[in-house]
Amino acid sequence: MLKAYLIKQNKSVYYKDKPERTISLTECIKRIFTNDKDPLRLNLEKIIELRDTSTHFITEEY
C-alpha cells in the first residue's frame, strides 16, 4: 500500500540505477514519513524488525 501511495503521488518506486527493481518497504517508509521521530514511522519500523526476525528465526514454540 505504501508503494501504491507513492505511485499515486507520481513518485517512482524503482531504483534509478536498477529500473527493474522496486524500493524496499523500509525505503518506502523513509520517503513517506520523513520525520524520523514520527510515532507511526517508529511503529512501522518496529513491525518490520519483528517480521524480519520471525522470518529468519523460526523457533519450535511456534
Beta strands, then each sheet from edge to edge (+ up, - down):
end
